[in-house]
Amino acid sequence: MLGIVAYALGAMYTPGPVNLLGLNVGINGQAKKSLGFCLGVGTAMFTYLLLLGWVGAAWIDDEALIVVSALGCSYIVYLAIKIARSSADLSSDLNTHLNNHDHTPHLLRFRDGLVMQLLNPKAIIATLPLATLQFPAAGIEGLSLVVWAFGLAILAAGAPGSYVLMGSLVGHRIQSVGIVKGFNWVMAGLLVAVALSIGYEHVWLPLDAS
């Protein structure tokens, strides 16, 4: 049982597109509005854990994973563009006047967290050992599967939440809109790099091998 939790923590809390997005949200002073995004991530993981735990990995063939990976890469790039084009959103009164609220990065919705995690091939790959190997080995099935999936989904929601908190702690010490804007560009670049990495590993290589 402890091994399941340890694996889940290692897989969920390491840097990835969802956690990087959470860090950016915190830097931009939007920690208080990030609950929906985190719940979307947790819901996606809950869905995968239940589906894979009940039906196994039979429905995830190589072609399906390629399609999901391609869609996921496209969505990550889309969010990166939104971050790069957004204005900084600091909490001081001066910056409230300098930055129109309508231009702040709208990356905090439940839908964004849900879709991004559902289309994240690394989420599927991280979930497969849990649902198809560790759960059966520990005798987790039926109602206990639902309980475990819910508990691990809460841990999954806490992963971007922890990065939001770290970003918020850093963001409170930044008073320059230019610095936050620059950080947004850096985060956008990192997300594009992640999308290219996923695309190469989970789309290009499988297609090239077929």
N, C-alpha and C positions, 0 to 999 in steps of 0.2 A: 504493500500500500504506500509506504514511504517512497519507494522508487517511482511510483506513478506521479506523486506530487513533485518530487525532485526533477523528473524529466519535464513535467509541464512548466515548472518555473523556469528551467533553463531554456525551453523552446519559446516561451511567451515573452520573457522579459529581456531577451537580447535585442539589440537594435535591429529594426526592420522598418518597412514603409509606414506601418500603422503607428509604431512608437515614435518614429521621427516626426510624423505629423502631430502627435500629441505634444512633443517637445516644442514644436513651432507654435502650437496653440497657446502653450504656457508663456512663451517668450512674448507673444502679442497681447498678453494681459487678458486672455479670455478663459481662464481656468474655471470661473464660476459658471460658464455656459457650456462646458465640455461634457456634462453628464450624458446627454443624448448620444454623442459620438462614442463614448466608452461603452454604453449599454448596447449600441449597435454592434460593436466588436464582440462583446460577450454573447449576444444573441446568435451571431454567425458561428461562433465556436460551439455553442450549445447545439445548434442545428447539425453541424458536422459530426459532433460526438454521438448524437442520437442516431443519425442516418448510418454512419459507419459502424456503430455498435450493433445496430439491428440488422442491417443488410450486408455488412462487411464491405470489402473493397471491390466487389464484383462489378458495380456500376461505374467505377472509375477506371476506364481503360486508357491506353496511351493517347488515343485521339481526343478523348474528352478532356484530359489534362492539358493537352496542347491548346485546345480552344479556350479553356478557363484561363490558362497562362497568358494567352494573347489578349483576351479581354481585360485581365487584371493589369497587364502592362499599360494598355491604353488608358485605363482609368487612373492609374498612378501618374502618368504623364499629364492627364487632364487636371488632376489636383495640383500637380507641380506648377502648371501654367497659372492656375488660380492664385496660388501663393505668390508667384513672381509678379503678377499684375496687381496684387492687393497693396493697399497702403498700410503703413504701420498703425497699430492701435494701442497707444499707451493710455494709462488710466488717468493722467493728470488733466486738470481743467484746460490748460493751454493746448494740449494735444487733442483734446476733445473738439476744440474749435478748429484746429489745424487739419484734422482728419475727419472727413465725412463718414458717418457710420455706415452708409450704404456701400462704401468701398472696402470695408473690413473683410477679411477672408471668411467666407461663410462655409467653414469646414467642420462645423460642430454638430451637425444634425445627425439624428439616429440613422437616417438613410445612408449618409456618407460612411459611417463606421461599419454598417451592415454590408453594404455593397463592396467596399474596399476589402474587407476581410473574407467575404464569400469568394471574391475573385482573386484572392491572394493564394497562388499555388503552394507557397510555403506553409500556409495554414493547413491545407489539406495534407501535405507531406508530414507536418508535425503531428497531426491528429491521427494518421493511419496507425502508427505503432501503439498508440494508446487504445484505440477502439478495437483493433484487430488482433493485437498480441497481449498487451498488458491487462486489459479488462478480462478477456477470457481466462488468462492464466490465474487471475485473482478471483475467479468465480463471480465477476460483476456482470449481472444481467437482470432483465426485467425492471422492477422498481428501483433496485439498487443502481442500475445503469442510469436511470433518470436522475437520481440523487447525486451520483458522481459527476454526471454531465453538467448538472446545475452548479455544483461546487467549483468545478474546473472552469466553467463559463464565468463565474464571479472572478476567479483569478485572472482570466483572460481580459475581462473588463478593467481590472486593476492595473494591467500592464501599461496601456497608454495613459491611464490615470496617473501612474507614478511618474511618467515622463512629462505629463502636463505639470505636475507639481514641481519637478526639477526645473522645467522651463520658467515657471512662474517665479521661483526663487531667484533665478538669474535675471529675469525680466524686470523685477522690482528694483534692481540695481542699475538698470540702464535708463538713462534719461534722454538719450538722443534718438529722435525718430529715424535719422539716417542709419544708425547702427542697427536698429531693428529691421529697417528695410533691407540692409545688407545681409542680415541674418536670414531674412525671408528668401533672398536670392540663393544663398548658400544651401538652405534646406531644399529649395526647388531643384537645384543642381544635384543634390544627393538623391532626391527621389527619382529624378531622371536616370541617374546612374544605377539605382536599384532596379528600375524598370528595364534598363538595357541588360543588366545582369540576369534578371529573371527570363527575359526574352531569349537571350543567348542559351541559357542552360535548359530551359523548359520548352522552348519553341524551336529555335534554330537547330540545336543539336539533334533532337528527336526527328525533325523533318529531314535533316541531312543524312541521318542514319537509315531512314526508311527507303 
